[in-house]
Amino acid sequence: MAYSKWTTRRDITSGYKFSVETPNDPQIDILKQTVSEYNKNVDMKKRVRLMGRGPRKIYETKPGQYQSYLPYKFAKYFDVYIHDKA
């Protein structure tokens, strides 16, 4: 099930779309299909990206190890973003 988790650290330009509890949520497939259709008609391609979220301290083997991302195997939920393809 997809849900939004807007915070003061997210703004309209962040690319954030929604959060899901598992990386195989059906909403992700729908979004990927939509982005794929969009990419057929434009020069500047987009991509869907998942970022693992959840508690970090308990998994760190050295201080600050997972400050910007969390590996999927430790994630409690996932934020879904759309970004320009590099």
BELHU-V397328 format. One record per residue. RES is the residue in one small letter. NEAR is the number of other ideal C-beta (glycine too) atoms within 8 Angstrom. Layout:
# BELHU-V397328
res->RES near->NEAR
res->RES near->NEAR
This chain:
# BELHU-V397328
res->m near->6
res->a near->9
res->y near->7
res->s near->6
res->k near->6
res->w near->5
res->t near->5
res->t near->3
res->r near->3
res->r near->7
res->d near->4
res->i near->3
res->t near->4
res->s near->7
res->g near->8
res->y near->9
res->k near->7
res->f near->10
res->s near->12
res->v near->14
res->e near->8
res->t near->6
res->p near->8
res->n near->4
res->d near->11
res->p near->5
res->q near->11
res->i near->13
res->d near->8
res->i near->8
res->l near->12
res->k near->9
res->q near->8
res->t near->8
res->v near->12
res->s near->8
res->e near->8
res->y near->9
res->n near->10
res->k near->6
res->n near->5
res->v near->7
res->d near->3
res->m near->6
res->k near->8
res->k near->11
res->r near->9
res->v near->11
res->r near->9
res->l near->11
res->m near->9
res->g near->11
res->r near->10
res->g near->9
res->p near->6
res->r near->11
res->k near->5
res->i near->5
res->y near->11
res->e near->10
res->t near->4
res->k near->5
res->p near->4
res->g near->6
res->q near->9
res->y near->11
res->q near->5
res->s near->3
res->y near->6
res->l near->11
res->p near->9
res->y near->8
res->k near->4
res->f near->10
res->a near->11
res->k near->6
res->y near->9
res->f near->14
res->d near->11
res->v near->16
res->y near->12
res->i near->11
res->h near->8
res->d near->7
res->k near->8
res->a near->2
